[in-house]
């Protein structure tokens, strides 16, 4: 069954994600465009490095152009945010990105972008879903030559060089390393910084539809080569990891230690408010670090907390209500740019921060922790036999009076996007269910690594007693 999730439709290639189903979805998109009378505004289509992505993209283009819709098709794989940029540049009505982002290699997906570059709203995806199989996919051989091929890479590079303070990059002289996880972000950071003295080393910068045997998600376990190289050489100021479609980012410090997505957001906040002296509000997802609350108080920032998922954060960016927004999975957006996650652009902000401060990322984080205290974050995903077990755990958490986690007393229980327990030492633990899998996600933050481990283990123990029974 074809169904759009929080950011598009994703499915296993040759199972549900087939040329036939891509045609069905594309015809549904065409019917939506017709209903909005936007045929001339048209669509930009991009794709990533996954197996057959370029052919799925061409199939979508064929259906749309056969329906009389103007179509721009990227002639090579591009990052998702570059597709979003191109939608805005061409003043198109929608964008389509063939990608499954950070999902395993056997998946592919179909993302839809609005004219502002952000992911399609729920109203749009519901309207498209309602059109599925209403009309058989149209292929008109006479129209196929009307697809216009574009290469938006150079335009994107010139655009981002204009919206960052590029002179600050020209003054810098250090080395960085980028792990592209075999995605379409390869070469972008190198090309952007080619006129500077910053030396860029890139690894995993070629197409491998199997992603080297790992999920293309920017997590420590998926970047063993990068971590080993940085721990041995120690010549790079920072390591940058881009995910499978380059809309998310992770960092590694100069000693080869992985920097959490929570800490990366702290670095971006320091860039905006401590270094660039910006003014404005910040939006964070419900599972983000308490360090942000402390820093918001320090800088007099209005801090907005949203449900988990970038679509909730993007609403504030679209409406220009915040200048920075971030989520736990490494997706960040700023008002300087599109209302969209962009791993390449956020990497540039981090590089500029290091250039302006002349510090290592760990030095900046250490300075922040000396001021607001130390916080350590992690998450575990626990498989459950079925949805009944998930529901039983959540119902018990909601109804039961739980007095402690990891020997730390519970201060408050919050039901918002999951069930969150605030602890007396300013730590917390959050339980959420996956909407698509039989999984319970347990997020936690502690005041030391041992404290974090204890909190997470107690949460895991709580969940597992329902599985065993």
DOSE-860904 format. One line per field, with one value per residue (C-alpha): residue number from 1; residue in three letters; z, x negated, y. Coordinates in steps of 0.25 Angstrom, whole numbers. Layout:
% residues N
k = NUM,... .
r = ALA,... .
z = Z,... .
x = X,... .
y = Y,... .
//
This chain:
% residues 469
k = 1,2,3,4,5,6,7,8,9,10,11,12,13,14,15,16,17,18,19,20,21,22,23,24,25,26,27,28,29,30,31,32,33,34,35,36,37,38,39,40,41,42,43,44,45,46,47,48,49,50,51,52,53,54,55,56,57,58,59,60,61,62,63,64,65,66,67,68,69,70,71,72,73,74,75,76,77,78,79,80,81,82,83,84,85,86,87,88,89,90,91,92,93,94,95,96,97,98,99,100,101,102,103,104,105,106,107,108,109,110,111,112,113,114,115,116,117,118,119,120,121,122,123,124,125,126,127,128,129,130,131,132,133,134,135,136,137,138,139,140,141,142,143,144,145,146,147,148,149,150,151,152,153,154,155,156,157,158,159,160,161,162,163,164,165,166,167,168,169,170,171,172,173,174,175,176,177,178,179,180,181,182,183,184,185,186,187,188,189,190,191,192,193,194,195,196,197,198,199,200,201,202,203,204,205,206,207,208,209,210,211,212,213,214,215,216,217,218,219,220,221,222,223,224,225,226,227,228,229,230,231,232,233,234,235,236,237,238,239,240,241,242,243,244,245,246,247,248,249,250,251,252,253,254,255,256,257,258,259,260,261,262,263,264,265,266,267,268,269,270,271,272,273,274,275,276,277,278,279,280,281,282,283,284,285,286,287,288,289,290,291,292,293,294,295,296,297,298,299,300,301,302,303,304,305,306,307,308,309,310,311,312,313,314,315,316,317,318,319,320,321,322,323,324,325,326,327,328,329,330,331,332,333,334,335,336,337,338,339,340,341,342,343,344,345,346,347,348,349,350,351,352,353,354,355,356,357,358,359,360,361,362,363,364,365,366,367,368,369,370,371,372,373,374,375,376,377,378,379,380,381,382,383,384,385,386,387,388,389,390,391,392,393,394,395,396,397,398,399,400,401,402,403,404,405,406,407,408,409,410,411,412,413,414,415,416,417,418,419,420,421,422,423,424,425,426,427,428,429,430,431,432,433,434,435,436,437,438,439,440,441,442,443,444,445,446,447,448,449,450,451,452,453,454,455,456,457,458,459,460,461,462,463,464,465,466,467,468,469 .
r = UNK,UNK,UNK,UNK,UNK,UNK,UNK,UNK,UNK,UNK,UNK,UNK,UNK,UNK,UNK,UNK,UNK,UNK,UNK,UNK,UNK,UNK,UNK,UNK,UNK,UNK,UNK,UNK,UNK,UNK,UNK,UNK,UNK,UNK,UNK,UNK,UNK,UNK,UNK,UNK,UNK,UNK,UNK,UNK,UNK,UNK,UNK,UNK,UNK,UNK,UNK,UNK,UNK,UNK,UNK,UNK,UNK,UNK,UNK,UNK,UNK,UNK,UNK,UNK,UNK,UNK,UNK,UNK,UNK,UNK,UNK,UNK,UNK,UNK,UNK,UNK,UNK,UNK,UNK,UNK,UNK,UNK,UNK,UNK,UNK,UNK,UNK,UNK,UNK,UNK,UNK,UNK,UNK,UNK,UNK,UNK,UNK,UNK,UNK,UNK,UNK,UNK,UNK,UNK,UNK,UNK,UNK,UNK,UNK,UNK,UNK,UNK,UNK,UNK,UNK,UNK,UNK,UNK,UNK,UNK,UNK,UNK,UNK,UNK,UNK,UNK,UNK,UNK,UNK,UNK,UNK,UNK,UNK,UNK,UNK,UNK,UNK,UNK,UNK,UNK,UNK,UNK,UNK,UNK,UNK,UNK,UNK,UNK,UNK,UNK,UNK,UNK,UNK,UNK,UNK,UNK,UNK,UNK,UNK,UNK,UNK,UNK,UNK,UNK,UNK,UNK,UNK,UNK,UNK,UNK,UNK,UNK,UNK,UNK,UNK,UNK,UNK,UNK,UNK,UNK,UNK,UNK,UNK,UNK,UNK,UNK,UNK,UNK,UNK,UNK,UNK,UNK,UNK,UNK,UNK,UNK,UNK,UNK,UNK,UNK,UNK,UNK,UNK,UNK,UNK,UNK,UNK,UNK,UNK,UNK,UNK,UNK,UNK,UNK,UNK,UNK,UNK,UNK,UNK,UNK,UNK,UNK,UNK,UNK,UNK,UNK,UNK,UNK,UNK,UNK,UNK,UNK,UNK,UNK,UNK,UNK,UNK,UNK,UNK,UNK,UNK,UNK,UNK,UNK,UNK,UNK,UNK,UNK,UNK,UNK,UNK,UNK,UNK,UNK,UNK,UNK,UNK,UNK,UNK,UNK,UNK,UNK,UNK,UNK,UNK,UNK,UNK,UNK,UNK,UNK,UNK,UNK,UNK,UNK,UNK,UNK,UNK,UNK,UNK,UNK,UNK,UNK,UNK,UNK,UNK,UNK,UNK,UNK,UNK,UNK,UNK,UNK,UNK,UNK,UNK,UNK,UNK,UNK,UNK,UNK,UNK,UNK,UNK,UNK,UNK,UNK,UNK,UNK,UNK,UNK,UNK,UNK,UNK,UNK,UNK,UNK,UNK,UNK,UNK,UNK,UNK,UNK,UNK,UNK,UNK,UNK,UNK,UNK,UNK,UNK,UNK,UNK,UNK,UNK,UNK,UNK,UNK,UNK,UNK,UNK,UNK,UNK,UNK,UNK,UNK,UNK,UNK,UNK,UNK,UNK,UNK,UNK,UNK,UNK,UNK,UNK,UNK,UNK,UNK,UNK,UNK,UNK,UNK,UNK,UNK,UNK,UNK,UNK,UNK,UNK,UNK,UNK,UNK,UNK,UNK,UNK,UNK,UNK,UNK,UNK,UNK,UNK,UNK,UNK,UNK,UNK,UNK,UNK,UNK,UNK,UNK,UNK,UNK,UNK,UNK,UNK,UNK,UNK,UNK,UNK,UNK,UNK,UNK,UNK,UNK,UNK,UNK,UNK,UNK,UNK,UNK,UNK,UNK,UNK,UNK,UNK,UNK,UNK,UNK,UNK,UNK,UNK,UNK,UNK,UNK,UNK,UNK,UNK,UNK,UNK,UNK,UNK,UNK,UNK,UNK,UNK,UNK,UNK,UNK,UNK,UNK,UNK,UNK,UNK,UNK,UNK,UNK,UNK,UNK,UNK,UNK,UNK,UNK,UNK,UNK,UNK,UNK,UNK,UNK,UNK,UNK,UNK,UNK,UNK,UNK,UNK,UNK,UNK,UNK .
z = 0,-4,7,10,23,30,18,6,2,4,1,-3,-17,-26,-15,-14,-20,-34,-48,-48,-34,-37,-49,-41,-31,-42,-48,-35,-34,-48,-44,-32,-41,-51,-39,-35,-49,-48,-61,-66,-53,-54,-46,-43,-41,-35,-30,-21,-23,-20,-29,-41,-35,-49,-56,-46,-47,-62,-61,-52,-62,-74,-67,-63,-76,-83,-75,-81,-68,-70,-65,-61,-59,-52,-61,-50,-35,-26,-11,-6,-2,-16,-22,-12,-16,-31,-28,-23,-34,-45,-38,-39,-33,-27,-26,-26,-20,-23,-10,3,10,22,20,17,3,-1,0,-9,-7,-13,-6,-10,-8,-8,-16,-4,-4,9,10,5,16,20,13,0,2,6,-7,-15,-8,-11,-26,-25,-36,-40,-54,-61,-63,-76,-85,-98,-106,-114,-101,-95,-102,-95,-82,-79,-73,-63,-54,-42,-35,-39,-37,-23,-20,-24,-16,-3,-5,-5,8,16,19,9,13,26,19,11,24,29,27,33,29,29,25,19,19,8,12,-4,-5,-15,-6,-11,-16,-12,0,-7,-19,-10,-3,-15,-14,0,8,15,10,9,9,4,6,1,-10,-21,-24,-17,-16,-5,3,7,15,25,26,20,33,40,53,59,55,41,40,45,34,37,52,50,41,50,62,55,48,56,45,43,51,49,42,34,31,21,20,8,2,9,16,30,36,48,53,58,67,64,73,65,75,70,73,76,68,81,82,67,70,81,72,62,73,78,63,62,75,81,69,58,69,62,69,68,73,72,70,76,75,88,89,89,100,112,109,99,110,118,106,102,116,115,101,104,93,92,91,84,86,75,73,67,52,43,37,51,51,36,39,48,37,26,35,38,53,56,51,55,57,60,62,69,56,50,42,44,37,38,33,25,15,11,21,19,25,17,22,12,17,31,29,24,37,45,37,38,53,54,45,53,67,63,72,71,72,85,91,88,94,106,108,107,117,127,127,126,132,125,118,111,101,95,89,88,79,85,76,81,76,72,73,86,93,89,94,107,110,107,115,127,126,126,137,147,157,154,164,158,146,148,163,160,165,155,156,146,135,122,111,98,87,95,110,116,130,135,146,159,153,141,132,125,118,107,102,88,78,64,55,44,51,64,71,84,84,97,98,110,115,127,134,132,123,135,139,124,123,136,132,118,124,134,123,115,127,128,114,113,125,115,104,113,118 .
x = 0,-6,-5,-13,-20,-27,-35,-31,-27,-38,-38,-47,-52,-45,-35,-26,-36,-34,-34,-19,-17,-26,-17,-4,-9,-14,0,6,-4,0,15,12,4,15,25,17,15,0,-4,-13,-20,-24,-33,-48,-52,-65,-70,-81,-92,-83,-80,-72,-69,-72,-63,-52,-53,-52,-40,-34,-38,-31,-18,-18,-22,-12,-1,-6,-14,-27,-38,-53,-61,-74,-85,-93,-90,-88,-86,-72,-75,-80,-67,-60,-69,-66,-51,-52,-62,-52,-40,-34,-21,-27,-40,-41,-53,-56,-63,-61,-70,-77,-69,-76,-81,-69,-60,-57,-47,-39,-40,-31,-36,-27,-30,-38,-47,-41,-35,-21,-11,-1,10,2,-2,13,18,8,11,26,22,15,21,32,25,16,2,1,-11,-11,-23,-22,-24,-36,-46,-40,-47,-58,-71,-78,-91,-88,-101,-109,-97,-95,-110,-110,-97,-103,-116,-107,-99,-111,-122,-132,-143,-144,-147,-158,-166,-166,-177,-174,-170,-156,-151,-138,-131,-120,-115,-114,-103,-102,-108,-122,-130,-121,-129,-142,-137,-131,-145,-154,-157,-162,-174,-165,-170,-158,-160,-148,-145,-134,-132,-127,-114,-112,-97,-101,-107,-119,-110,-105,-92,-95,-92,-102,-104,-117,-115,-114,-127,-138,-147,-146,-148,-160,-167,-165,-169,-182,-186,-180,-183,-169,-161,-148,-142,-128,-118,-107,-96,-90,-84,-93,-82,-87,-101,-109,-123,-135,-145,-160,-163,-154,-143,-128,-121,-106,-95,-91,-105,-105,-93,-100,-111,-102,-95,-108,-111,-98,-98,-112,-120,-111,-102,-89,-76,-63,-56,-61,-52,-56,-50,-45,-56,-67,-78,-75,-88,-80,-70,-82,-88,-75,-74,-88,-86,-72,-66,-52,-53,-41,-39,-32,-28,-39,-40,-46,-33,-29,-41,-40,-27,-34,-45,-35,-27,-41,-38,-51,-66,-70,-63,-69,-65,-72,-75,-85,-75,-77,-71,-73,-66,-78,-75,-63,-53,-60,-71,-84,-96,-106,-101,-102,-116,-120,-114,-122,-135,-133,-131,-144,-151,-146,-149,-162,-158,-155,-140,-143,-149,-137,-128,-137,-135,-120,-120,-128,-118,-105,-109,-112,-101,-102,-92,-88,-77,-73,-63,-56,-48,-35,-28,-15,-8,-1,-14,-17,-3,-4,-18,-13,0,-7,-17,-5,3,-8,-15,-30,-39,-53,-61,-76,-74,-71,-57,-47,-43,-32,-25,-21,-12,-14,-21,-23,-25,-36,-41,-49,-59,-64,-78,-73,-74,-62,-57,-47,-39,-33,-27,-31,-19,-24,-31,-29,-39,-40,-50,-57,-64,-72,-81,-90,-100,-111,-114,-112,-99,-94,-97,-89,-77,-76,-78,-67,-58,-62,-59,-45,-42,-47,-39,-27,-34,-37,-23 .
y = 0,13,23,36,37,49,52,44,30,20,5,-7,-7,-17,-20,-8,2,-2,6,3,9,21,23,22,33,42,42,45,57,61,61,70,79,80,83,94,100,100,92,103,105,91,82,80,65,60,47,41,30,18,6,11,25,32,22,24,39,38,30,41,51,43,43,57,63,54,61,74,78,86,77,80,67,67,61,55,51,63,65,67,82,84,79,89,100,97,97,111,116,111,116,103,98,85,77,62,55,40,36,28,37,29,17,3,1,-8,4,16,27,38,52,64,78,91,103,109,97,91,77,76,79,68,74,73,58,55,61,53,40,42,43,29,20,30,31,21,27,34,32,40,37,50,58,51,60,72,68,79,74,83,83,92,89,101,110,105,106,121,123,118,125,138,135,131,141,135,145,137,124,131,135,121,111,97,83,76,62,59,45,45,31,29,40,51,61,57,68,79,84,82,91,102,103,102,117,116,110,100,86,76,61,53,39,29,40,31,23,10,6,-3,8,0,-10,1,10,23,30,39,31,26,12,15,23,14,18,32,30,21,31,43,35,31,44,55,65,70,80,74,62,64,53,55,45,37,50,60,67,63,65,59,63,57,65,66,54,45,45,46,58,56,63,70,76,80,88,94,98,104,112,117,121,129,136,136,139,145,152,149,152,143,131,116,104,90,77,70,61,71,74,83,90,98,103,108,115,121,127,132,139,143,135,130,115,108,93,85,70,61,62,73,77,83,91,95,102,112,114,116,127,133,132,126,127,113,100,86,72,60,52,63,72,87,99,114,126,130,119,110,105,91,83,84,76,84,97,94,88,102,109,99,102,117,116,108,119,131,125,118,106,92,88,80,93,101,90,89,104,103,91,99,109,101,88,75,67,53,48,35,27,12,5,-7,-17,-22,-34,-26,-13,-18,-19,-4,0,-7,-1,13,11,6,18,28,22,17,25,23,29,28,24,20,23,38,43,47,61,62,54,60,55,62,54,42,41,49,48,60,56,63,64,71,59,52,40,40,28,28,18,17,20,10,-2,-10,-2,6,18,21,35,40,50,49,58,48,36,27,34,33,19,16,24,17,3,5,10,-2,-12,-5,-8,-22,-27,-26,-33,-45,-46 .
//
